[in-house]
Amino acid sequence: MSHAFPVPHGTDVAGDSFDRLSTGESVYEFHDPRFGECIDLVARVERLHTGLRWAEGPVYFAEHHSLVFSDIPNDRMLRYDEGSGHVSLFRTQGGNANGNTRDRQGRLITCEQGAGQVTRTHPDGSIEVLADRFAGGRLNAPNDVVVHSNGSVWFTDPSYGRQTSFVGSPRDAEQDTDGVYRLDPDGRLTRVASDFWKPNGLAFSPDETRLYIVDSGFLPDPEGPRHVRVFDVSDEGELSGGDVLVTVEPGIPDGLRIDDAGRLWIGAGDGVHCVHPDGTLLGKIRLPEACANLAFGGPRRNRLYMTATTSLYAVFLNVEGALRP
């Protein structure tokens, strides 16, 4: 496979040591016996790096044995190397990058919420704008993104990144709603959902027949939702349904990922919640910080990376992430 991004040679900002937080028994919270199938009580949660302002958007690149993730307020992206354990600067001035993923060709796809656009990074390091406007108006602040196997790029567009200079660039709204969008390979951009307070993380089921989308409207408004909705996805890329699958608390649901059995792993105020596809909360991985987003990685896709406020954490599980592009 071609290189997904240019391998940087930036300054190492992590050091060699890992901070092992605690044994598995103290961080795993059981709500259903089936959670025991997912975890290894011997495995420890590791804090791999700290000193961030708001860690987000982890995406794993197997060909480089590395993870790229965002530090939104610092307007930079970092790279964790599995072999050395070092974290180095990937790039700066990324438009306050938030969510990241990779496409079918292994290229980095980024939601730049400060710049109000979705971009693609090519192997030579050049950056292409994929979407920045809809129906004649500038997008709000693209937040999180996922790529379908047919090459379409799906992303959420809440207003967080245009409301404050801490995580973005204040500007007036040019869209009439905080929407969810599908960008087809031919460049056509379609709004596929418009009934969210604040659409946030999103992920496909392993067979791509369902799309899970977070609504984190509770963050700006205590009367708002903090749940995950589930939609049916047609062959034409249209959504139907949209029932609430699970309400997440404390805090709000943020990013989420799916394992190979279809379970949801959701970033929350107290760590990561593991939820069965039927909406049953199976258990939690407790973290000392709110978890914004997560990604499966490692050679066996069984290492869960978690970006949580000031730190990057990881833990080995007994499950594998759904095989994605």
N, C-alpha and C positions, 0 to 999 in steps of 0.2 A: 504494500500500500504506500502511496505517496506520503511525504511528510505532511502532517496536519498543520504545522506552524513552524516557523524558524526557531531552532533551538537557541535560546538566548545564553549569553555569557555574562549576565549581570552580576552585581555584587551580592554575595551570600548574606542573607539577613536573618538566618535562623540559628546557626551554630550546630554542634554535633549531638547534643544531648536531648533525650526525650523526657518529658515529665509524665511518669505513669501515675494516674490519678488514684486508682483504687482497684480492688478485686472485683470480679464480675458480680458477686453476690450483693454488693452494696450499690451497684448502679442499675441493676435490672429490676423492674417492677412488674410483677405478674398480675394480669387481669383475667387471663384464660390459660388453662393448662397447655394449650397448643403453642403458646409462646415459647415453651421449652424446646420445641422442634427448631426454632429459628436461631437460638443463641448457644454459645459455648460458655459455660460458667467459668471456665478457666481463662478465657480471653479477657484482657484488660482494655479499658478505654484509655487511649493515649492522647495526650495533648502534644501535637506535633510542632505547633508554632503559636506564638501569641504576640501581643503588641499591635493588633489591628484596631481600627475604629468601628468597622461594621463589615464583617466577613460575609461573603455571599458567593453564589454562582459557581460551585465546583463542577468541573468537567474532567473526566479521566481520558488520557491518551495512552493506550496500551503499548503502541509502538515506541513511545518514549519513556514508558514506565514512570509517568509523571502526571500530576494533577495541576490544572490551571484554575485559579479562583480570583474573585474580586475583593477589593477593599474599597467600598464605595466612597466614603467621605474623603479618603486620601487620593481618590481618582487614579488608582493604579490597579494593575493585575499582577499576581504573583504566581510562581511555579514551584511546586513541591516535587523533589526528585526522590523516588522510592529507594534508589540504590544508596545514595549518600545521606538521605534524611535532611538535606539542605533545602531551604526556601530562598529563592532568588527573585529579583525583579524581572517580570516578563515584559511589561511595558507600562508607561505612564500616559496621562492625558487621554484616557479612553472614553471620554464623554460620560464619566461616572458609570462605568460598566456595572451591571447587576447580574442577571442570569446569563448563563452560557450553556451551550451544547455543541455537538459536532454533527456535520451532515454526512451523507452516505460516502463522500469522498474523503472523510476525515478532516475536513476543514472546520475551523473554529467559527461558531455563530454566537454573536454577542448582542444582548440588549443594552444599549447605551441610554440610560434613562435621562441623564443630564442633557445629552444631545438630542434626545427624542427620536432615536433611530435604531434599526436592527442592522448589524453589519456582518460581513463574512471576511475572515482573514485568510488570504491565500498563502501557499507554501513559501513564496518569496517575501512574505511579510506585508504585502500591500493589502489595504483594507477597502472593501467594496460596500457601499451602502445598498442594502436590499430593500428597505422600506423606511420612509420617513414622513409620508403624507398619505391621507385617505380622504377621498371626496373633496379634494381641494384644500384641506386643512392639515396643519402639522399634527402629527401624532402627539399624544399626551406625554408618556414616559414609559416606553417598553420595559417590561419588568422581568419576565421569564419566558423561556422558549424551549420548544421541542420539535424534532424533525420526524415526519412520517416516513415510512419506507418508500413511498412513492416520490419522495423528494420535496414535498410541501413542508413549509416552515410555519409552525403555529406559535403565536405569542400573545401574551396578555399586555394590556396597555392602560394601567391605572394612572392616577394623577400624582402619585407620591413624588416622583422625580422632577415635577415642574412646580412644586409648592414650596420648596425650601432649598436654600443654598447649601445646606449641610450635606445632602445626598444628591443634589442635582442643580438645576438652573431655573429659578422662578420665572414664570411666563404665563400669559393668559391662555385659557383653554381655547382650542380651535376645533375640538370634537365635541359633539353633543352628548357623549356618554363615555364611560370607561369600558372599552370593549375588548373582545377576544377576536383575533384575526387569523386567517389562513392565507399564506402567500404561496401560490402555485408556482411550479417550475417555470411557467411561461411569463412570470412576473405579475400576474393578476392578483390583486389584494382584495380579499373579501372579509367583511365583518361577519363572523359566524355566531356571535352572541353579544347581546347588549343589555341584559337584565341583571348585571352584577353591580354591587356597590363598589367593590375594589377587587377585580380579578387579579390573581397573584400566581402562585405556582400551578403547573399543569403537567400531566403525564398520561401517556397511552397505556392501556392494558397490554399484556404481551402479544395478543393477537390483533391489537389495534382496532377492535370493534367498540371499545369504550374509551372515553376521554374524561379524566378526572381533573377538575378545575377548582382551585381554592378561591374562596371569597373572604378576604380579610378586612371587611368593612368595619369590624369592631375596633380596629386600631385607631382611626380618627373619630369614631362615633360609638359610644357605649351601647347604643341601640342597634348598631349594625351587626351583621352576621360574622361568625368565625367558624365556618364549616367548609366541607369539601362536597361538591356536587358531582354527579356522574351522568354523562351523556352517552347516548348511542351514536356511533359514527357510521354514516352510510358510505357506500362505495364511491359516491360523488363528493364526499367530504362535507356533507351537511350534518348538523347536530340535531338531535331530538331528545326528549326526556329532560334531564336536568334536575332530578330529584336530589335532595340532600342525602348524602351517604352517611356522614358522621360530623358531629360538632366537636371541635377541638378546644380544650382549655386545660390549664391556664394559658394566658396570652392568646396568641392567634396561630392558626396554621399558616405556614409560609410556603416553602418549597416542598416537593415530594418526589419520591422515586418508587418504582415498582419492582418487586423481585420476580423470579421466574415462575412462582406459583400464583402470581397476581396479587400478593399482599402489598398494601401501601405502607411506605415508611415516610412519615410526615414530620417536618420540623415544627416544633411547638415551643411554648414558653418555658417548659421544664425539661426540654431535651428532644427526643425523637419518639413518636408514637407509632407502633406497629398495628395496622388495622387489616382485618380480614376483608376480602372483596364484598362480603355481605354487610359490612359496616361495624362488625364487632371489634371493639378494642381488645387486642390480644395482650399487649404489654408495652412497656416504655423502657427506653435507655435514658437514664437520668444524667443530665449534664449540669454543671454549675452555671451555665449561661443559656440564654434562649438560643435555640437552633434556627437559623434562617433557611438553610438549604443543605442538600446532601447529594452524594453520588456514590454509586458502586464502582470499585476499582480493584486493582491487583490482578495478578495473572489468572486468578480463578473467579474474578468478579465477586468475591466474597468479603472484601474489605469495604466497610461503609465509612466514607469520608463525610465529616459533618462540619460545616462552617457555622460557628456559634459566636456571634457578637465580636469579641476581641481575639478569638482563637480558632485554630483548625484542629479538630479531633479526628480520631479514627478508631475503629474496632473491627475485629474479625468476627464474622457470623457463620452460622451453619446453612445459610441460604446464598444464592447467587442472584445478582441483579439480572433483570430481564435483558436478553441479548438485543441491544439496540445498535443503530449505526455506529 
